[in-house]
Amino acid sequence: MRWDELRDTDEHSRTAAPALFGTSAVTSRTFDTPEFRGMTFHEVRARSLVNRVPGASRMPFEWTVNPYRGCSHACVYCFARRTHSYLDLDTGEGFDSQIVVKVNAPELLRKELSSSRWRGQHIAMGTNVDCYQRAEGRYRLMPGILTALRDYANPFSILTKGTLILRDLDLLRSAAAIADVGISVSVGFTDEELWRTVEPGTPAPQRRLDVVRTLAQHGIPCGVLMAPVIPFLGDSPAQLRTTVRAIAAAGATSVTPLALHLRPGAREWYFRWLHQHHPQLVRHYEALYSGGAYAPKWYQRRITRQVHELAAEYGVGPSTSGAARRIEPAAPNSSGGAVPGGAQLDAPELDDAELDDPELDDAGENHCTQLTLL
């Protein structure tokens, strides 16, 4: 999806203010408030929202919804950085500060869910960038999205690092009463010094674990994606133990580890950060990732084994596969066959070619190999 493909033909777009790159579907805004200072929001009217995951993917879902592109979490390792290049935007600081907002997401989703062609399949969110990043506090797209999913009793799952998800707790509870709803929170480590440099725009790890705890207290099971496990900085036995112990104490229903992977776009930005903060580790990373975007299989297996052993020790295990319950339609086309709402990824060992995507047009926002969906 490039900027010139965002052109809309409705009356709104024809009367919109002058837009980015001369495209009438895009309006750029800045807000002079501390939390948004230095950021630009490109408001677009998307033409579609429910996106199919390419068939070559081994993800446990077929459909995604991503109301944002770019992410103020500013995680230096984020695999989704590459998607900004498809919009001719910078994959480094631009990814962190140039946020694309699909302002018509809630009404567009409702329209697509009501289509006779939609069969009520599971929809995954947070698979590209976080739908509860900072921008959501202003644009409030998720309440409308969740309301539409609830009204059509459509199963869904969310992966997030954002504490803002608790704002929508009532909506999540009402949706979970009639459809399969899975929530996962991403916490790769609890080391605060590492967090401040590698994930500077995210809530602190302990605050994310508080989200897990709060959801559990309100009857919404929540798993933890322990990702990324960062080589040489967050993977010592003591660090893994501390993190798994904290995850267990928060009441997580599962913990699934995934070692850091560095796809094009993220790789260059991460190595720049590494040169600045840990230059002594550069040659070690070059050796470890000499074979491509993924750490060697022996390393992945070692991390997976250690985390699962610790999880068993602390009484929390990996999630089990399952299917979304069948539901009577509360609205047209709200039901469908069983969907993999309880699928799990146990540190998948994927080849780079397997996930080497062509130009993404939202349908390609599928490289969420660090994802656990409950």
C-alpha positions, -999 to +999 in steps of 0.1 A: +000+000+000+018+031-012+006+066-006-009+070-041-030+039-035-047+056-005-067+078-027-104+076-019-132+086-042-159+096-017-171+132-010-150+135+022-117+130+003-126+154-025-132+182+000-103+173+024-075+197+032-043+195+012-027+162+019+007+145+022+023+137-012-005+154-030-029+125-022-064+136-012-069+107+012-041+118+035-041+147+060-011+153+082-015+167+118+008+176+146-002+182+182+018+205+206+014+184+237+042+167+256+031+132+248+029+139+210+057+164+206+079+156+175+053+133+161+032+136+129+000+118+124-010+110+088-048+106+089-060+083+061-093+070+050-085+033+043-102+014+016-102-019+035-094-029+070-098-067+074-067-081+057-059-117+047-026-132+058-008-148+028-012-185+026+025-192+029+024-180+065+023-205+093+005-180+116-025-194+136-049-170+120-059-158+085-071-123+091-058-092+107-069-057+115-043-029+120-057+006+126-022+021+127+011+020+109+043+032+126+046+030+163+056+054+191+068+025+212+101+030+193+113-006+200+146-007+182+142-043+171+106-039+157+102-061+127+074-039+113+099-011+106+102-024+071+065-017+063+072+021+065+095+018+035+065+007+014+050+041+021+083+058+012+087+067+049+119+063+070+122+030+089+142+045+117+131+076+135+103+081+110+088+048+120+087+060+156+073+095+148+054+093+115+022+075+125-004+065+099-039+066+114-068+049+096-094+072+110-124+054+094-114+021+109-144+014+131-171+022+105-151+004+078-148-027+100-185-027+107-192-025+070-169-054+063-182-076+090-217-071+077-208-082+042-223-115+029-188-126+020-175-125+056-178-158+074-170-147+110-134-159+110-110-151+138-093-116+136-059-109+151-049-074+162-015-060+172+002-083+147+020-054+129+022-025+153+005-020+186-031-010+184-028+004+220+002+027+213+002+063+224-019+076+194-048+054+205-053+077+235-062+105+212-079+088+182-098+062+202-103+038+173-103+006+194-136+011+212-154+013+179-135-017+166-142-038+197-178-027+196-182-038+160-165-072+168-188-077+198-219-067+179-212-093+153-200-118+179-167-121+159-138-139+176-106-119+179-073-116+197-050-088+207-013-086+213-001-054+231+025-037+252+001-009+260-016-004+293-043+016+275-061-017+269-075-015+304-096+015+293-116-009+272-120-035+299-158-034+299-159-039+261-135-068+263-156-085+290-189-080+270-172-094+238-158-124+257-192-133+269-204-141+234-172-149+214-137-162+217-114-134+229-077-139+234-054-113+250-016-115+251+008-090+266+044-088+254+071-088+281+105-100+269+124-090+301+120-071+333+154-054+334+145-017+336+178-004+323+175-025+292+139-015+288+147+022+289+171+019+259+156-008+238+118+000+242+119+037+252+083+045+242+066+016+260+051+013+295+076-003+319+076-041+320+060-041+355+032-019+343+025-044+315+025-072+340+000-052+360-023-053+329-020-091+330-029-091+366-059-068+362-073-087+333-071-119+352-088-103+382-117-094+359-121-129+344-101-123+312-073-149+309-041-133+295-009-149+283+025-134+280+046-134+249+082-134+263+096-116+233+121-107+224+146-126+244+177-104+236+210-123+232+238-113+255+217-086+272+186-104+285+192-141+281+212-152+311+197-179+333+192-154+361+175-129+338+152-156+324+143-168+358+135-133+371+113-126+341+094-159+342+089-156+380+074-121+375+051-134+347+039-162+369+033-139+398+011-117+375-012-146+369-004-152+332-021-183+317+009-190+295+044-179+287+058-183+252+094-172+245+108-160+213+144-150+206+151-117+189+150-118+151+163-090+129+146-087+096+156-060+070+147-026+082+149-036+119+183-051+115+200-019+104+183+002+131+191-024+158+228-026+148+230+012+149+216+011+184+241-017+193+270+004+180+259+033+203+251+014+234+270-019+233+298-017+207+316-047+223+287-069+213+286-060+176+309-088+164+290-113+186+257-103+169+273-105+135+283-140+142+250-151+158+229-136+129+253-144+101+228-169+087+199-144+083+172-127+103+168-155+129+191-167+156+204-202+150+180-231+158+202-243+186+199-209+203+161-208+198+158-243+212+179-235+242+159-204+251+126-223+246+137-252+268+150-229+296+118-208+297+095-238+296+114-255+324+111-223+345+075-219+336+067-254+348+087-247+380+065-216+387+033-232+377+026-215+344+027-235+311+025-228+274-010-223+260-029-252+245-044-252+211-082-248+209-110-234+188-133-205+191-167-216+204-196-217+180-220-189+186-255-181+175-255-151+152-264-119+169-262-101+136-260-113+100-230-134+091-216-132+126-208-169+129-186-192+110-166-224+114-143-231+142-112-209+141-078-212+158-085-188+186-064-208+210-034-214+188+001-211+202+035-204+187+064-221+206+094-201+193+089-211+157+120-220+138+113-203+105+135-198+075+140-163+062+126-173+028+094-185+045+086-150+057+103-130+029+073-109+019+066-089-012+054-053-009+029-053+019-006-038+013-020-046+048-026-081+036+011-086+041+012-074+077+017-110+087+052-113+100+042-116+136+064-145+144+068-131+179+031-136+185+012-159+209-026-158+204-048-174+231 
